[in-house]
Amino acid sequence: MEFIKITLEAARRNVGLTQKQVAELLNVSVQSVCAWEKEPYKITIGNAIKLAELYHISIDNLIFMAE
């Protein structure tokens, strides 16, 4: 079986949110959200859990995106 790797940006767009909206919902800067989308391995575990919930994906899938 082949797995499709999606990006954090695609996951965000899939739920119809802008970087600014995500930043406001997570109480972080827009620059942080932008950085996570470019280098997802820099996300703290707390923010990773929040992103997974916000994007309606499992934390496993979120971690897979960061690899």
HUZI-V26906 format. One record per pair of residues at least 24 apart in sequence whose C-alpha atoms are under 10 Angstrom apart, sorted by sequence separation. I is the first residue (numbers start at 1). J is the second residue. D is the distance in Angstrom with one decimal. If there is no record, write none. Layout:
i = [I;I]
j = [J;J]
d = [D;D]
This chain:
i = [9;26;40;41;42;8;9;12;25;26;40;41;8;11;25;40;41;9;10;39;40;8;9;22;26;37;38;39;8;9;22;25;37;7;8;36;7;8;8;22;7;22;17;17;12;15;16;11;12;15;11;14;15;12;13;14;8;11;12;8;11;12;10;11;11;8;11;8;11;6;7;5;6;5;7;8;6;7;8;5;6;7;5;6;4;5;5]
j = [33;50;64;65;66;33;34;37;50;51;65;66;34;37;51;66;67;36;37;66;67;36;37;50;54;65;66;67;37;38;51;54;66;37;38;66;38;39;40;54;40;55;54;55;51;54;55;51;52;55;52;55;56;54;55;56;51;54;55;52;55;56;55;56;57;55;62;62;65;61;62;61;62;62;64;65;64;65;66;64;65;66;65;66;65;66;67]
d = [9.3;7.3;9.9;8.8;8.7;9.4;8.7;9.4;9.3;8.2;7.4;5.2;9.7;9.9;9.7;4.9;7.3;9.0;9.2;7.5;8.2;7.7;5.8;10.0;9.2;9.7;9.6;9.7;5.4;8.7;8.4;8.8;9.1;7.3;8.5;9.0;9.1;9.6;7.6;8.3;9.0;9.7;9.6;9.1;8.8;8.2;9.4;9.4;10.0;6.1;9.3;7.7;8.0;8.4;8.9;9.5;9.0;9.5;6.1;9.7;6.0;9.6;9.7;8.6;8.3;8.8;9.2;7.8;9.8;8.9;8.8;8.7;9.2;9.9;9.6;7.0;9.0;6.0;8.5;7.6;6.4;8.3;6.4;9.9;9.9;9.8;9.7]
